[in-house]
């Protein structure tokens, strides 16, 4: 038996309207949420047309001319605008009858290309039990016939499986939201041996280490530690028969473990560094979970991924902006301060879910509105744009050298500093041991 997709009713009308504009085909993304029992589609978004696309080549229409790179780039941009719990869970294609025969092969190719593009950017790994099926939706522009199939993106040789496509009104009316603020203070050393001071690569490596801390953190939901396998709403009042877009919100605190691993012993490495990158600020994170008896594990996983994604994505956006403004061949490292783009949230029409975006300080509201129309095919009112947080920044610090600071002198300083840190570590460890005798476990809040 194949998977079942429950689809927001308004998507049917959106796809019908798109089918009247087919010349000769339209592609797009399906946005929603996977769960073990069923999948939910809350948005369908067409691929934005390229400027050159207005001039069609003479001759019979062919899917071979489809710009795969343009579609996967769109998917990458859209994925940045999705809060925790939401993902690109498939692609759709509206085609004329003469192209219907070739469209399934084209859809299959697109699904694997989009997944490959998105997985490259992730700093987390999918869980073993996670749903890896993605939807391929084909619609005939003339008959309006819908054919939905799925492919397992973890299996390159996966064949198509049939899937049910069912429309439902007020799909997200009973969804649940979780939110938290995470204070970030990440120090990333820049090794002297790193070629051309590759800031982006070093930053990603540093974020990779930090993401493992987030994965190992303890999450308090409304002040409580809950068992992973319990229902998220256990012990809470449930609202039945609610068809109005409203949402139950849970406040979450993230507690990062003080010690990593079970062993009291650790090893330290002394490395010669040419500087450091420091990420500082408080980031707002949000995740959404379906209302069909969600487990605590699903909710926490969605929020963890949003925490990791939001910092990784805005660092990506910053480096893209630096390349545009300063060029890719920046070799000399100088003391610099850069402001990370701020996160904002915008409601989805007819839904209790909000989508996300990022803005630099010099961007005006009009630019944000244009981006939502281009990326998500959704008009946004200026008053609906909610800036969620204050300013976070990146400090890029070179190592200051005095005339006598040879590499060996720098290494000696680093060794002395390490010994001081190790001695401080003994003091902290003693303090933790005292606290551990009082509490069963000890954490410090972010």
N, C-alpha and C positions, 0 to 999 in steps of 0.2 A: 504493500500500500504506500502510495506517495505522500508527500507532505501537503498540508493544507495552508493556504495563505488567506488570512482574514484581511480585507482591504477596505480602507476608508472609502465610504460611498462617493464622496466628491471626486475621487480619483477617476472613477468611471466617466464622469462628465468631462474631466480634463483630457482624458485620452480620446474621447469622442471628438472633442473640439480640435485636437491635434491632427486627427485623421483626415480632417477636411483640408489640411494644409500640406499634405504629403506631396513631395516633388523630388524623387519618387518614393523616398522613405524618410522616416524620422527615427532617431535613436534617443535613448534617455536612460536615466537611472531610477531604480526603485529603492526607497529609503524606508527603513523600519527596524524591526527587532526580531531576533530568533529566540525561540525557547524550545525546550525538549519536546513539548507537545504540539505546538503550532507556531506559525510565524505571522507577523503583523506588518502590513505595509501602510504607512501613514502619509507618504508623499511619493509622487512620481515627478521627475524633473527632466525635461527635454535637454538634449545637448545643445548649448548655444551655437547658433550658426556662425561660421567664419565669414569675414568680410568678402573673401574671394569666392565664397560659395554661391553668391548671387549669380555668377556667370557660369551657367551649366554647360558642360561640353556637349557638342553635337553628337548624336548617335543614340543607340538604345541605352536605357538606364542599366547600370550594373552596380552590384554591391561591392565589387572589387575596388571601387574608387573611394570607399569609406575610409575616413581618416582615423585610424585606430589610436594614434598618439594623441590627437586632439580629444578624443573621448576619454582616454585614461587620465589625461591631465585634468579634465573637468571633474572626473571622479575623485582625484586627489584633492582638488580645491574644495569640493563639496564635503569630503570627509572631515576637513578641518572645521566645518561649520556645524558638525553634529555633536551634541553633548553625549555624555556617557550613556550606554545602553542602546544607542542608535548607530546604525551602520549602513553602508551600501550593500544591500542584500540581493541585488540582481540588476539586470538590464532589460529594457524593453525595446521593441522595434515595431513600428507601424509601417507596413509595406503595401505596395500595390499588388494585385493578384499575380502579375507576371514575375515578381521577385520572391513570392512566397516560398518557392521550392528551395531557393538558396539561402533563405534568411536564417534557418536553424544552424547551419554551419557557421554563418557570420556571428550569430548570437553566442554560440559556444566559444568561439575564438575570443570574443569580447569579454566574456565572463572570466576566462583565465587571465587575460591581459590586465583587466581591472584589478583582480585579486593580487596578481604579481606586483603591480604598481603600489597598491596599498600596503601589502605586507612588508615591503622594503623599508617603509617609514616607521613601522611599529617598533616600540621598545619593549613590548611584551609578547609573550608567546601564547597562542590559543591553548586552552585546556584540552585534555585528551577527550573528554566527553562532550566537547563543544560541537554544536551543529556546524557542519562545513558545506552543506548544500546551499547553492545559490540559484536564484530563479532566472529563467529565460522566458520572457513573455513576448509572444508574437501576435500581432493584431492585423487583420486584413482591412485595409482602408475602405474597401467596397462593401464587403459583407459584414464587417465589424466582428467577425468570428475571432474568438480568443483561444490561443493554445498556450498553456503554461507547462513548462518542463523544468526540471532541476538538474544540476551537475554538481558533483562532489569536487570542490576546488582543491582538496588535498590529494586527489588522485588524477594525475594528468591523463590517464586513459579512461576516465569516467565516461560512461554513456548516459544518454538522457533518460530521466525517469518522469513519468506523468505526475502532475500536481494539480490540486484543486485551487481555484481562484474564486473566492466568495466575498461579495461586497457586504459591508455592515455599517450601519449608521452609528455615529458617536463612538467610534472605536476606542478612543483614548480617554473616554469619560471617567473610567475607574482606574486609570493608571496612577502610579505612585512616583513621587519625586524625592530625591535625596540631595542634600546640599551641604557643602562644607567650605571653610576657608583654610587654606594651607599656607603657613608661613615658610617661605623658602630662603635658605641661606646656604648656597652650594659653592664650595671652593674647588676649582678645577685647576691643578697645576699644568703648566705648559712645559713639556720636557725640552731641554736644550737640543736634543737630537731630533726633534720633530721638524721635518723639512718645511721651510717657508712659513713656520709658525701657523700650521693649518688650524685656524681657530675653530672652524666648523666641525672638523673631525674630532678635535680635542673636546669640544663642548658635547658632542654626541656621546663620546666615551664616558665623560663625566656624568651625563644624564642617565646613561645605562647603569652606572653604579648606584646612582640615587634612586632609580626606578626599582631596584631590588630592595631598597629600604622601604619604599612604599608598599611593595608586595608583601613584606614581612610585618607591616604595621598592624596595630590593633585598632579596630573601628568601633566606636561607641555610637549606637543608634539611639537617639533621644536619651542619651546618658547611660545606656545599658550595653553590656556585651551580650550578644545573642548567639545561640548555637547556629552554625552554618546551615544545618538541615531543617531548621524550623521555618514555619511560614513567617514572612515579613510582618504580616498583620496579626499574628497570633496575640491574643489579649487586647486587641484594639477593636473599636467599634467599626463595623462594616456598613457601608451605605449601599442599599440595594435599589435597583430601579432608577438610578440616577442617569439621565441622558444629557444633562447639561455639562459643558466642559468645566470641570472643577477637578482639583487634585489634592491628594493627601500628601503633605510635605513632612519629611523627617530630617531633623537636624543631626549632623554627624560630626563627631570629633575624631581626629586622626592622631593616634599616639604612636610615635616612632620608637622602636626598641633601642635601648641604650647600648646593649651588647649584641654583637652579631655572632651567631653560632653557639654551640653548647660548650665548647672548650674554653677554659679560662685563659689559656695561653694564646698569644697571637704573634705574628712576625711582622716586622716593619722593614720597608725598603727605602734606602736613601737614594734619591735621584737628583741629578743636577737639573735645575729648571731655569728657563729663561723668563718666566713670568707666571701670571695666573689669570684665570677668569673667575669672576665672582658674580653669582646670580642672587639678587636680593629682592624681596618683596612679599606680598601676600596675594595669592591667587584664589579666585572664586571658582569652585567646581560644582558640577551638577550632573545628575544621572536620573534616567527615567526607567521604570520597570512596569511591565504589563500587570494587569489586575487579576490574572488567572492563577491565584494561589502562588505568588512568587516566593521563592525561598530567599533566606537571608544571604546565602552564598551568591545568588545571581545579582542581588542589589549591590553588595560590597564589591563584587568583581566589576560591575559597570562603573561604580564611582572610582575605584582604583585606576581604571583605564582612562577615565576622564582627567584625573589628576596628572597622570603621566603624559597623556596626549596634549593637554593644554599648554604645558611648559615646553614640550618638544616642538609643538607646532609653532608657537610664537617665536622660539629661537630660530626655527627654519625661516619664518617670515622676516625676521630681522636680518639674517644673513642674505636672503634674497634681495632685500632692500639695500644692503650695503654694497652688494655686487652691482646693482643697477646704478647706484650713486657714486661708488668709488672704484669700480672695476674689480675683476677677479684676481689681478696680479699684485695684491698688496703684500709686500714681503717684510717691511719693517714694522716691528711691534712698538707701539707708543701707548702712553697712558690715555685711555679713552673711556668715556661714559656714554652708554647707549640706553635709551629707554625702550623697554619691551612694549610691544603693542598691548593695549588694554582690552580686556574681554567685555563683550556686550551680549545681551540676549534680546531676542525678538520673538513674539508669539507667532505660532502657526495658526492661520485662519481656521476657525471652527474646531480648534483643538486645545487641549490643556498643556500641550508640550511646547517648549520654547527652543528655538534654534540659536546658534551662537555665531559670533564673528569677532574679528579683532581690528582695532583701529590705532593708528599712530596719532600723536597729539595734533599734527598739522592737517589731518583729514577732517573734512567737514561732513555734515549729515548727508548731503546730497551724494557724496561718493559712496557712502555705506548703502544708501537706497539703490543706487545704480548696481552695486555689486550683488545685492539680493535679487534684483531682477535678472541680471545676467547669469548668476550661478544657480539660483533656485527657482527662477521664473516666478518670483513672488514679489508683488509690490508691498512696500513697507511704509507706514506712516511715521513721520519724524517723532511724534509723541510716543510711539511704541518701542523706540530704541532705548534700552535700559543699559547704561554703563554700569558694570557690576563691581568695579574695583578701582583702587587707587593706582598709582604709578609703581611699576617694578622696573629695576634697571640691571644692566650688565656692566660691570667694571672690568676692563682689560688692563692689567697692570704689568708693566715690564719690571724686571728685577733691577733695582738701582745698583750701580756699580761705583765704588770708590776707586781711585787710581791703583790701590794695592790689591784690589779684589780679583785675583786670578781665579780660574776655574777650581784650583785646588783649595784656595781660601774659601770660595763659596761652598765647596763640599764640606770643609771643616765646620763652617757656620751651620750648614744643614745638619751635620752630625750632632753638634752641640744642642741645636734646637730640638732634635729628635730625642736626645737624652733628657732634656728638660720636660718634653712632652710625656716621655715614658714615666719619669718621676711623678709628674702630675697625675698620670694614669693610675699609679699605685695609690695615691691619695684618694682619687675618685673611686677606685675599686674598693678601698677600705670603707668609704662612706656608703657605697652601694651595699656592701656586705651587712653593715649595720641596719640599713633600711630593709634589706631582704629578710632579716630576722623578724621584722614587724609585718611586712607585706609578703604575700605569696609570690609576687612578681613586681618588678619596678620598671616604669617607663617614664620618659619625659615627653610632655606634649610639645607638638610642633609650635 
